[in-house]
Amino acid sequence: MPLSSPAPRQLRHTRAITVEAYARDDGLWDLDARIRDIKAQDIVLASGKRPAGTAVHDLSLRITINRDLEIVDAEAASDSVPYPGYCDTIGPAYKKLIGMSLAKHFRLHLKDRLSGVLGCTHLTELAQVLPTAAIQAFADDEFETRNAANDGDAARPYEIDRCHALRADGPAVAQYYPRWAIKAVPG
């Protein structure tokens, strides 16, 4: 169901986040993430005027992961920033992502390594979408999801108990993954 019709309004800002996942020939995966902030009107920053439609932020982050969702390489680029010569020098700090697991408390450890002055607010925010993007990319390629409901030898599907719809004691799991359904305890 779409959102309701909005009240009369005027666009002021657009933030676009994209993540593209690539299976590499060497068995690793690249996740290329990008965040762009664009104002619909001219703005004046401390560093100067930015015309409408010009990116205030255009930042990219690439991580390379293995099949265990561990980061084996990382790089960041800042193509448009509010403070040129300053914001765009933080890229090397994102090598601190190497060795981290997207599946094991990634967001918590991300804050330890790159929050505040240790990183770029926008690149670190962008990194937070990487775990779920990797899971989506791996679905059916690295994680078997389609036949898990019917295959008696299959492992419990990864996605169970990771969101509201696929709670183990809910109707979706009872319907699509009955083998792993848990009867709800009356409250």
Secondary structure, DSSP 8 states (H G I E B T S, - for coil): -------S----EEEEEEEEEEE-TTS-EEEEEEEEEEESS-EEETTEEE-TTSEEEEEEEEEEE-TT-BEEEEEEEEEE-SSTTTGGG-GGGGGGGTT-BTTSSHHHHHHHHHSGGGS-HHHHHHHTTHHHHHHHHHBTTTB--SSTTT-TT----TTTTSSSTT-TTSHHHHHH-GGG-------
